Every structure is written in structure tokens, then in C-alpha cells.
Amino acid sequence: MGGITTTGVRVTVSNSCRFRGRVPDNHVERVRASRGEVVRQHLGNGFYRRDERFAVALDAVHDPEFVFRDVPVHRGRPVDVRCVRHDVVHRVDPGLATARVERHPNVFRGRAVSLADLNPTDGSGSGDSTLRDDIVAMTCRTLLTGATGTLGTALQPRLIDAGHDVLAASRSPPDHGDDLEWIAMDLVDGTGIREAVADADVVVHAASAPQGDSEAVDVRGTERLLEAAADAGVSNFVYVSIVGVDEIPYSYYEHKLAAERAVEASAVPSTIVRATQFHSFAAELFGMVSRSPIWPLPTAIRLQPIDVGEAADAIVDRATTDPAGRVPNVGGPEIRTVGDLARAYRDARALRRLIVRLPLPGETAAAFRAGDALCPDRTVGTVTWNEWLAARFD
């Protein structure tokens, strides 16, 4: 390690910024340490070229005493760097008001941890202090699949606000910069799955293919993800499902049910959350016929739509390191027929359209009419369909 010990080093960072996600290849940082200036050059694949006096790597440090993923400081601001082994913060300075700490893999990177977050030292004089259990529990590394979808987009900020260190996964991650770390992952061919779950404490599995090959994505893809999660030692695999998948004979629902069973049969501790249809889903259906002067719709079918943000809130509540198995359903605030929903949608958009009943034969439509997609005893959401329409179209 050379003449500088990593424990308790005070550094200032100049001409540098903190990166979430991929650090650009050949990115150069100048780190001013107590023994002079050190230049680090990023070589790709998670590593820095490191000076002998200051050994630091991004993602593949083999020394368990010191894991420092990136520079958790604002540009030019002096900080006291803490070297963290699991839940141990080494050599806390009693005179320091706050410290930014790094824990691999579970503590949210860059979170400001105060001395009040620490347990008292053991009196041995080692200077070591441990993070309180509740602090450790609230900061975990979380993989979010389907992060670019309707639900995934709503989950992103809510997971971050809840203290999660989020790794967002998508087949095609956005190329624009944001505050989220992204990884390319394909559930169908398995690309990126093991890399995505490698450091995860929690997986929130929101990826789905209702209009695509749901067997390949929802069933086989979930099985691949579960296998990798088991090998990685994931503490809680949160699977997002739909109310009625065990009652309604519809191929997509049957594949969601098969995925639920795979989750339950897996060695990975898990939580299964079922939600009713989102308001945005109903709006998309009506939007498909909105240009037509006549709307032929299955007006007798009953739905219980919920705001996607409120569904996301309920899912985030379950995204902890404590698996809960199958939990109570998450439903919208009211039960409405498709006819009622369509008339409210038409009025909100000030359209003059004729809505006519389209009788749908078969067991699937019969199950929806019978209320198998409802959970009247679980009206978790508060935003009604009319309120959602007013907010969207006013």
C-alpha cells in the first residue's frame, strides 16, 4: 500500500466529480492526499490505474478492509474518507460532525452518516464503531428491472428517496446522464443478469412483457433472474404481479402466475405484491379508439384502477431486506365498469363519441365481468379515475 494508510485519510478532490453508473474510460482525477497529489486514471472495467501511495479501485477491490466505489464528495469540498468493512466504520473522529461513508455493497453511496447513526465503541481503544441496525437496514443495494417501463419509472425516485442504492436495469438503458446507475440486461438471452445481481441485497422485479413474448420474459426470464439471485445471496426478491392471475384464464396472466410459482419455489427469500390495473393502462386502451366516432367497448367489465405512483409506494414499502412472502393485494380506490371509465375519459377530453356495448364471449371476459380482477377489501389507492383524468387533461 506504500506510505499512505487508507484508514482515516483526509483528502480533497479537485477537477473531479462523482459519477453514478459507468465512469468514462481514461477519466483522470487528481486526488490531493496528505502526502501530495496523486493522479488516478480510469482504465475501464471498473478499475483505476493507481499510484503506489494510494491504492484505490472502483468495483473490484479484493481487500475487504477498504472498498471505495467512487468519490463521494462535492467538487473541491474537503471530506474525511471512511474505510468501511461491511457494517463497520473505522476510526471515527469524535470531533467530526458528519462523515460520508462507503459500504460494499449495502450502504447507499455518498449518504451522509452522522455520529448519531453509530453504536458506541466497545471501549477497546480501537476506534471502531458500527452503524446502528436501523441505518444498515434502510440503506441497501437494490436492482430494479423494467426500470424504463411505466411502473419502473415510478419506482426509480421512490426507491432512491427511501435510501436505496439503485441499479436500474433495462434492455436499452438511456444514454443521457442522470442520477441513476444503469446496466444493460436482457431477460430473454440472459445478457447482463449475473452482473446486475452480483451486489444486490434486494431485487425489485418489475420487468414484464404483456404485449410481447410473456413466456420468454415473465417465466423463463424470471427463472434466470432467480437463479442468479440465489447465487448472489439476494436477501429479498420482490416480484410485482397482478390481481386475478390465479383466477382469469388469459395467457399473459397464466405466465405471471407461473412466474409467481417460480419465485415461491426458489431458494431466494421473496415477496410477491399483486396490484390492480393502472389508470394509465385504461387511458391507453381508450386512446387506441379515441379517433373513431364510435367506441365499441366491453362496457360491463369491471376494473379497479390505481395510480401507478401509489402502487409504486406500496411496492417500495416491501422492498426491504426482510422478505414477506405473499402480501395483501394493492387496489385502487373504487370499482368502475369499463363503460363508466370510458364516459369519464371522453368527457375529460371533451370528445363527442358514441360508446356502444361490445359483448365479449369466452371465459376470460366472463372472469373480468365476475370481478376476478378486483380486490374490494384492499382499496389502498386514493387517487380516483376522475381525479387522475383531471390532472392529466386539464
C-alpha positions in Angstrom: 0.0 0.0 0.0 3.0 2.3 0.3 3.5 5.1 2.7 -0.2 6.1 3.0 -2.7 4.2 5.0 -6.2 4.1 3.6 -7.8 4.3 7.0 -8.7 7.8 8.1 -7.0 9.6 5.1 -8.2 13.2 4.7 -8.5 14.1 1.0 -9.7 16.9 -1.1 -10.8 16.3 -4.7 -10.2 18.9 -7.4 -11.1 18.9 -11.1 -13.3 15.9 -10.3 -16.9 15.0 -9.9 -18.8 12.0 -8.6 -20.0 9.5 -11.2 -23.0 7.2 -10.9 -23.1 4.5 -13.4 -20.2 4.0 -15.9 -17.1 6.1 -15.3 -15.8 7.3 -18.7 -12.7 5.4 -19.9 -9.4 7.3 -19.4 -11.2 9.7 -17.0 -8.4 11.3 -14.9 -8.9 12.5 -11.4 -6.4 14.4 -9.3 -6.7 13.5 -5.6 -4.8 15.6 -3.1 -3.9 13.5 -0.1 -1.8 14.2 2.9 1.4 13.0 1.2 1.0 15.1 -2.0 -1.0 14.9 -5.2 -1.9 11.6 -6.8 -3.2 11.1 -10.3 -5.6 8.3 -10.9 -6.6 7.3 -14.5 -9.7 5.1 -15.1 -8.9 2.2 -17.3 -12.4 0.8 -17.9 -13.9 -2.4 -16.4 -14.2 -0.8 -13.0 -10.5 -0.2 -12.3 -8.3 2.8 -11.8 -4.6 2.9 -12.6 -3.5 3.6 -9.1 -0.5 5.3 -7.5 1.6 3.1 -5.2 0.9 5.6 -2.4 -2.9 5.5 -2.6 -4.4 2.1 -3.7 -8.0 2.6 -4.8 -10.2 0.7 -7.2 -13.9 1.1 -8.1 -15.7 -2.2 -8.1 -13.1 -5.0 -7.8 -11.1 -4.2 -4.7 -10.1 -7.6 -3.2 -9.0 -6.1 0.2 -12.2 -6.3 2.3 -10.9 -3.6 4.6 -11.3 -0.9 2.0 -14.0 -0.5 -0.7 -14.3 2.9 -2.3 -16.6 2.8 -5.3 -16.3 6.4 -6.4 -15.5 9.9 -5.0 -18.4 10.7 -2.6 -17.6 14.4 -2.3 -18.7 17.6 -4.0 -16.1 19.2 -6.2 -13.4 20.9 -4.2 -15.0 20.1 -0.8 -12.7 18.5 1.8 -14.1 15.4 3.5 -12.9 12.7 5.9 -13.0 9.4 3.9 -14.2 6.4 5.9 -12.9 3.0 5.1 -15.8 0.6 5.8 -15.8 -3.2 6.2 -19.4 -4.4 6.0 -21.2 -2.5 8.8 -18.0 -1.2 10.4 -16.9 2.4 10.2 -13.2 2.5 11.1 -11.6 5.1 13.3 -14.4 7.7 13.6 -13.1 11.0 14.7 -15.2 12.1 17.7 -14.7 15.7 16.8 -16.1 15.3 13.3 -19.7 16.4 13.0 -20.5 14.2 9.9 -18.8 11.7 7.7 -19.5 10.3 4.2 -19.0 6.6 4.3 -18.9 3.8 1.8 -20.2 0.3 2.5 -19.9 -2.5 0.0 -22.4 -3.5 -1.2 -25.2 -2.3 1.1 -24.8 1.2 2.2 -26.1 3.9 -0.1 -23.1 5.5 -1.7 -22.4 9.0 -0.6 -25.1 9.1 2.2 -24.1 11.5 4.9 -23.9 9.5 8.2 -23.7 11.4 11.4 -22.2 10.2 14.7 -25.7 9.7 16.0 -26.0 6.9 13.4 -23.3 4.9 15.1 -23.3 2.5 18.0 -20.9 3.3 20.9 -17.4 1.9 20.6 -16.6 -1.2 22.6 -14.1 0.6 24.8 -11.1 -1.4 23.4 -9.5 1.8 22.1 -9.5 0.5 18.5 -11.7 3.5 17.5 -14.0 1.2 15.5 -17.8 1.9 15.6 -20.6 0.1 14.0 -23.6 1.5 12.2 -26.9 1.2 14.0 -29.0 -1.7 12.8 -31.8 0.6 11.6 -29.3 2.6 9.5 -27.9 -0.5 7.9 -31.4 -1.8 7.2 -32.6 1.4 5.4 -29.6 1.6 3.1 -29.4 -1.3 0.6 -28.2 -2.1 -2.9 -31.3 -2.7 -5.0 -31.6 -4.0 -8.5 -34.7 -2.6 -10.4 -35.7 -4.5 -13.5 -38.0 -3.0 -16.1 -36.7 0.4 -15.0 -37.8 2.2 -18.2 -41.4 0.9 -18.0 -44.4 2.7 -16.6 -44.0 1.1 -13.1 -40.2 1.2 -13.2 -40.2 4.9 -14.0 -42.4 5.5 -10.9 -40.3 3.2 -8.7 -37.0 4.9 -9.5 -37.3 8.1 -7.5 -39.3 6.4 -4.7 -36.6 3.8 -4.1 -33.9 6.5 -4.1 -35.9 8.6 -1.6 -36.3 5.6 0.6 -32.5 5.3 0.8 -31.8 2.6 -1.7 -28.7 2.4 -3.8 -30.5 1.7 -7.1 -29.1 -0.1 -10.1 -31.6 0.3 -12.9 -31.8 -2.5 -15.5 -33.2 -2.3 -19.0 -32.6 -4.0 -22.4 -31.8 -0.5 -23.7 -30.6 1.8 -20.9 -30.9 5.6 -21.6 -27.7 7.2 -22.9 -28.4 10.5 -21.3 -26.9 11.4 -18.0 -29.0 11.3 -14.8 -28.6 10.5 -11.1 -29.2 6.8 -11.7 -26.8 3.9 -12.3 -27.8 1.8 -15.3 -27.0 -1.6 -16.6 -28.0 -3.4 -19.8 -29.8 -6.6 -19.0 -31.8 -9.0 -21.2 -34.0 -11.5 -19.5 -34.6 -13.5 -22.7 -31.0 -14.2 -23.7 -29.5 -13.8 -20.2 -27.2 -10.9 -21.1 -26.1 -8.9 -18.0 -28.2 -10.8 -15.5 -25.4 -12.1 -13.3 -23.6 -8.8 -13.4 -26.7 -6.9 -12.4 -27.5 -9.0 -9.3 -23.9 -9.5 -8.2 -24.0 -6.9 -5.3 -27.8 -6.7 -4.8 -29.4 -7.1 -1.5 -32.9 -6.6 -2.9 -34.3 -7.2 -6.4 -37.5 -5.4 -7.4 -38.6 -7.3 -10.5 -40.9 -5.0 -12.4 -40.0 -6.2 -15.9 -42.8 -7.8 -17.9 -44.0 -8.3 -21.5 -47.8 -8.0 -21.6 -47.7 -7.3 -25.4 -44.7 -9.4 -26.2 -43.4 -12.9 -25.5 -44.5 -13.1 -21.9 -43.5 -16.8 -21.6 -39.9 -15.9 -22.6 -39.7 -12.8 -20.4 -42.1 -13.3 -17.5 -41.5 -17.0 -17.0 -38.1 -18.1 -18.4 -36.6 -14.6 -17.7 -37.7 -14.7 -14.1 -36.3 -18.1 -13.7 -32.9 -16.9 -15.0 -33.0 -13.9 -12.7 -33.9 -16.1 -9.7 -31.0 -18.5 -10.4 -28.6 -15.6 -10.5 -30.1 -14.0 -7.4 -29.8 -17.3 -5.4 -26.0 -17.5 -6.3 -25.6 -13.8 -5.3 -27.2 -14.3 -1.9 -30.1 -11.7 -2.5 -32.0 -11.1 0.7 -35.4 -10.3 -0.8 -36.7 -10.8 -4.4 -39.8 -8.6 -4.7 -42.0 -9.8 -7.6 -44.7 -7.5 -8.9 -47.8 -9.3 -10.1 -51.4 -8.6 -11.0 -54.6 -9.2 -9.0 -56.6 -12.1 -10.6 -53.7 -14.0 -12.2 -54.8 -17.1 -10.4 -58.5 -16.8 -11.5 -58.6 -15.4 -15.0 -57.8 -17.7 -17.9 -55.7 -15.4 -20.0 -52.3 -16.4 -21.4 -50.4 -13.4 -20.1 -51.9 -13.9 -16.6 -51.1 -17.6 -16.7 -47.5 -16.7 -17.4 -47.5 -14.2 -14.5 -48.9 -16.9 -12.3 -46.1 -19.3 -13.5 -43.6 -16.7 -12.6 -45.1 -16.3 -9.1 -44.8 -20.1 -8.6 -41.2 -20.0 -9.7 -40.5 -17.2 -7.2 -42.2 -19.2 -4.4 -40.2 -22.4 -5.3 -36.9 -20.6 -5.5 -34.3 -20.7 -2.7 -34.3 -16.9 -2.8 -36.3 -15.2 0.0 -39.1 -13.4 -1.6 -42.1 -11.1 -1.5 -45.0 -11.1 -4.0 -47.1 -8.0 -4.5 -50.2 -8.1 -6.6 -51.7 -4.8 -7.9 -54.8 -3.9 -9.9 -54.6 -2.2 -13.3 -53.1 1.3 -13.5 -55.0 4.3 -14.5 -52.6 4.8 -17.4 -53.4 1.3 -18.7 -57.1 2.2 -19.0 -56.2 5.5 -20.6 -54.0 3.8 -23.2 -56.9 1.5 -24.2 -59.3 4.3 -24.6 -56.6 6.3 -26.5 -56.5 3.5 -29.1 -60.1 4.0 -30.0 -60.3 7.8 -29.4 -60.1 8.8 -33.1 -63.1 6.6 -34.0 -66.6 8.2 -33.9 -67.9 5.0 -32.3 -66.3 3.2 -29.4 -67.2 -0.5 -29.3 -66.2 -1.5 -25.8 -66.9 -4.3 -23.3 -68.8 -1.9 -21.1 -69.8 -4.5 -18.4 -66.3 -5.5 -17.5 -65.3 -4.1 -14.0 -61.9 -2.7 -13.1 -60.4 -1.2 -10.0 -57.7 1.1 -11.4 -54.9 2.6 -9.3 -52.5 5.5 -9.8 -49.1 4.0 -10.7 -47.4 6.2 -8.1 -49.5 4.8 -5.3 -48.8 1.3 -6.5 -45.1 2.1 -6.5 -45.3 3.4 -3.0 -46.8 0.1 -1.8 -44.1 -1.8 -3.6 -41.2 0.3 -2.1 -42.6 -0.4 1.4 -42.0 -4.1 0.7 -38.5 -3.5 -0.8 -36.5 -4.2 2.3 -34.1 -6.9 3.3 -36.9 -8.7 5.1 -38.9 -11.0 2.8 -42.6 -11.2 3.5 -43.9 -13.9 1.1 -47.3 -13.2 -0.5 -48.6 -9.9 0.9 -52.1 -8.3 0.7 -53.2 -7.0 -2.7 -52.9 -3.4 -3.7 -56.1 -2.0 -5.3 -57.4 1.3 -6.5 -60.0 3.4 -4.5 -63.1 2.5 -6.5 -64.6 -0.2 -8.7 -65.9 1.1 -12.1 -67.2 -0.6 -15.2 -65.4 0.0 -18.5 -68.4 1.9 -19.7 -68.2 4.3 -16.7 -64.4 4.8 -17.2 -64.9 5.4 -20.9 -67.5 8.1 -20.4 -65.4 9.9 -17.9 -62.4 9.7 -20.3 -64.5 11.0 -23.2 -65.8 13.9 -21.1 -62.3 14.8 -19.7 -61.1 15.1 -23.3 -64.2 17.0 -24.5 -64.8 14.4 -27.2 -68.2 13.7 -28.9 -68.1 9.9 -29.3 -70.8 7.2 -29.2 -70.0 4.4 -26.8 -71.6 1.1 -27.6 -71.5 -2.2 -25.8 -69.3 -4.9 -27.4 -70.3 -8.3 -26.0 -67.2 -10.4 -25.5 -67.7 -14.2 -25.3 -65.4 -16.6 -23.5 -64.1 -17.4 -20.1 -61.6 -14.6 -19.9 -64.2 -11.8 -20.4 -66.6 -13.7 -18.0 -64.0 -13.7 -15.3 -63.4 -10.0 -15.6 -67.2 -9.3 -15.5 -67.4 -11.5 -12.4 -64.9 -9.3 -10.6 -62.0 -11.8 -10.5 -59.6 -8.8 -11.2 -60.8 -6.9 -8.2 -59.8 -6.7 -4.5 -62.7 -4.6 -3.0 -61.3 -5.2 0.5 -57.9 -3.7 -0.4 -58.6 -0.1 -1.6 -55.1 1.1 -1.0 -55.0 3.9 -3.6 -56.7 7.3 -3.0 -56.4 8.9 -6.4 -59.7 8.2 -8.3 -60.1 7.8 -12.0 -61.8 11.2 -12.4 -59.0 12.9 -10.3 -56.3 11.3 -12.4 -58.1 12.4 -15.6 -58.4 15.9 -14.4 -54.7 16.1 -13.5 -53.7 14.7 -16.9 -56.0 16.6 -19.3 -56.7 19.9 -17.5 
